[in-house]
Amino acid sequence: MKTPSPAKIRQSSLRTRELLIDAARQLFARFGVEKTTMNDIAEASKRGRRTIYMYFNSKTDVFYAVVGRELDLLCQRLEAVAESPGSAPEKLMSLIYTHMDTILQVVMRNGSLKAHFFNDIRRVERVRYKFDLREQDIIASILEEGNREGIFFVRDVKMTANILQHAFKGLEVPYIHRQTHRMGSQEFDALRRAAEYLVFRGVGYRGEIRPITPPTMTDDTTNQNQNLDKTTES
């Protein structure tokens, strides 16, 4: 029998790991992290407990992997925005709404897991740290592009990107509350205008600030609003 090549062994290992992560994500979304056991993950993935412990030392490690994969999706979308055609101001504004909409989709898609994005900040922040750094690099690339074009006037690109990225994170909960009808439209519009003004004036942009229509929720997201209410209130 022919021995599999190292490349095929790695591919098989990656597929198994992704299978375990996906099974865990679905269980976390349905039952919550605390109520899900390693036995549950083994049964759902049709793999043995021994296989799981070959990839993860504990359920906490599985949780980190699940959140990490969701955040990787966010970074992929932000990188696509940075590489898209358009001016630096357009990319920066699109980046904000892409960030918000992706976080909203992650939260809505993950059922009971979404409570951990709000209630277990310490664990989530531990996973988010390296992704925050990636996002800051993406923001910095747009700021540098604006500087080269003479549109932005940012002296310290790295520090400004750091501040903007933390500001985007601070808008996540208000954005989700608006999209799930927890915040009034007038209140949110005022917040949006203030954020746009601070972002663009803060980077030295003196042109016209043309608002970008935020992404609208899909029918699937709308249908999950009631579940979001039940989870975040529990």
Secondary structure in CASP SS format (residue, H / E / C, confidence):
PFRMAT SS
TARGET T0000
AUTHOR 0000-0000-0000
METHOD secondary structure of the structure
MODEL  1
M C 1.00
K C 1.00
T C 1.00
P C 1.00
S C 1.00
P H 1.00
A H 1.00
K H 1.00
I H 1.00
R H 1.00
Q H 1.00
S H 1.00
S H 1.00
L H 1.00
R H 1.00
T H 1.00
R H 1.00
E H 1.00
L H 1.00
L H 1.00
I H 1.00
D H 1.00
A H 1.00
A H 1.00
R H 1.00
Q H 1.00
L H 1.00
F H 1.00
A H 1.00
R H 1.00
F H 1.00
G C 1.00
V C 1.00
E C 1.00
K C 1.00
T C 1.00
T C 1.00
M H 1.00
N H 1.00
D H 1.00
I H 1.00
A H 1.00
E H 1.00
A H 1.00
S H 1.00
K C 1.00
R C 1.00
G C 1.00
R H 1.00
R H 1.00
T H 1.00
I H 1.00
Y H 1.00
M H 1.00
Y H 1.00
F C 1.00
N C 1.00
S C 1.00
K H 1.00
T H 1.00
D H 1.00
V H 1.00
F H 1.00
Y H 1.00
A H 1.00
V H 1.00
V H 1.00
G H 1.00
R H 1.00
E H 1.00
L H 1.00
D H 1.00
L H 1.00
L H 1.00
C H 1.00
Q H 1.00
R H 1.00
L H 1.00
E H 1.00
A H 1.00
V H 1.00
A H 1.00
E H 1.00
S C 1.00
P C 1.00
G C 1.00
S C 1.00
A H 1.00
P H 1.00
E H 1.00
K H 1.00
L H 1.00
M H 1.00
S H 1.00
L H 1.00
I H 1.00
Y H 1.00
T H 1.00
H H 1.00
M H 1.00
D H 1.00
T H 1.00
I H 1.00
L H 1.00
Q H 1.00
V H 1.00
V H 1.00
M H 1.00
R H 1.00
N C 1.00
G H 1.00
S H 1.00
L H 1.00
K H 1.00
A H 1.00
H H 1.00
F H 1.00
F H 1.00
N H 1.00
D C 1.00
I H 1.00
R H 1.00
R H 1.00
V H 1.00
E H 1.00
R H 1.00
V H 1.00
R H 1.00
Y H 1.00
K H 1.00
F H 1.00
D H 1.00
L H 1.00
R H 1.00
E H 1.00
Q H 1.00
D H 1.00
I H 1.00
I H 1.00
A H 1.00
S H 1.00
I H 1.00
L H 1.00
E H 1.00
E H 1.00
G H 1.00
N H 1.00
R H 1.00
E C 1.00
G C 1.00
I C 1.00
F C 1.00
F C 1.00
V C 1.00
R C 1.00
D C 1.00
V H 1.00
K H 1.00
M H 1.00
T H 1.00
A H 1.00
N H 1.00
I H 1.00
L H 1.00
Q H 1.00
H H 1.00
A H 1.00
F H 1.00
K H 1.00
G H 1.00
L C 1.00
E H 1.00
V H 1.00
P H 1.00
Y H 1.00
I H 1.00
H H 1.00
R H 1.00
Q H 1.00
T C 1.00
H C 1.00
R C 1.00
M C 1.00
G C 1.00
S H 1.00
Q H 1.00
E H 1.00
F H 1.00
D H 1.00
A H 1.00
L H 1.00
R H 1.00
R H 1.00
A H 1.00
A H 1.00
E H 1.00
Y H 1.00
L H 1.00
V H 1.00
F H 1.00
R H 1.00
G H 1.00
V C 1.00
G C 1.00
Y C 1.00
R C 1.00
G C 1.00
E C 1.00
I C 1.00
R C 1.00
P C 1.00
I C 1.00
T C 1.00
P C 1.00
P C 1.00
T C 1.00
M C 1.00
T C 1.00
D H 1.00
D H 1.00
T H 1.00
T H 1.00
N H 1.00
Q C 1.00
N H 1.00
Q H 1.00
N H 1.00
L H 1.00
D H 1.00
K H 1.00
T H 1.00
T H 1.00
E H 1.00
S C 1.00
END
